[in-house]
């Protein structure tokens, strides 16, 4: 067996239908007294419901979270937390809202803690990682810091039933991307590999059931289970080409997060396939177990997205052909671990295929 280092994250998970009802107890368990509830404008009603549930433990609601965490929004949220005397955050929503909670926690004085309780309503997986991201001046900066890892995650499948099918699919594909990159990460290990393979299988199994019945609570539970596993993988390994490309495309060109991951993943897998054959075999095995056999890992992932109506080209989600050269330049500015060396020409070709929506070989 390979030598490896595995650090278990200290996140408390409360999982199950109706788990939102445990929120007050979980805040008390953390020793917190005043929670700032965070959400996007579109989920403000959910945020106010959470605030009502918390009663006197609610410090207020900040419903201005936005995709890619613009620095201006992060600063406003930090100021509001300070003004209200909040000592923790409750983030209800997807990765944008969890990311805003992390941005607050990142700037808190090191002598005190600012715990986050994450209540995911998508399958982004950000709630299980110590990874933060903030966009400033058109550039998305990311990093890792244990202070931003949510202290508690409440997974309640009832809160995801209303998630539109289109977002359900791209969010699940986003989760699969976390696991897929974890399988070829230079610092991966057998524990995260098990989580990755099972996470891919669970996500791919849930999608057909949710396409047939978006209210299928068992399938919603499977998708959240997948998000938990895939997010845990991402939180324990280094990110490679896929995630670096997606951060560049999302932060610089303001493309939708989950959709970018969905489109880019098959092409990033094709780029790395020859250099990571074992990882590709495990991805195929997981998808086969979910009833999705067929060809290479890259093709199987592309077909899974296409079969469920997800976008398959950067053009569809707003990327201009004229921006591809700049994206390729940005992608190779900083070197980082990846199974295959970062080659500007090859990455530019990858982006072209992704822009066109070409099916990988």
Buried (B, 14 or more C-beta within 10 A) or exposed (E): EEEEEEEEBEBEBBBBBEBBEBBBEBBEBBEBBBBBBBBBEEBBEBBBBBBEBBEEBBBBBBBBBBBBBBEEBBBBBBEBBEEBEBBBBBBBBBBBBBBBBBBBBBBBEEEEBBBBBBBBBBBBBBBBBBBBBBBEEEEBBBEEEEBBBBBBBBBBBBBBBEBEBBBBBBBBBBBBBBBBBBBBBEEBBEBBBEBBBBBBBBBBBBBBBBBEEBEBEEBBBBBBBBBBBBBBBBBBBBBBBBBBBBBBBBBBBBBBBBBBBBBBBBBBBBBBBEEBEEBBEBBBBBBBBBEBEEEBBBBBBBBBBBEBEBBBBBBEBBBEEEBBEEBBEBBBEEEEEBBBEBEEEBBBBBBBBBBEBBBBE
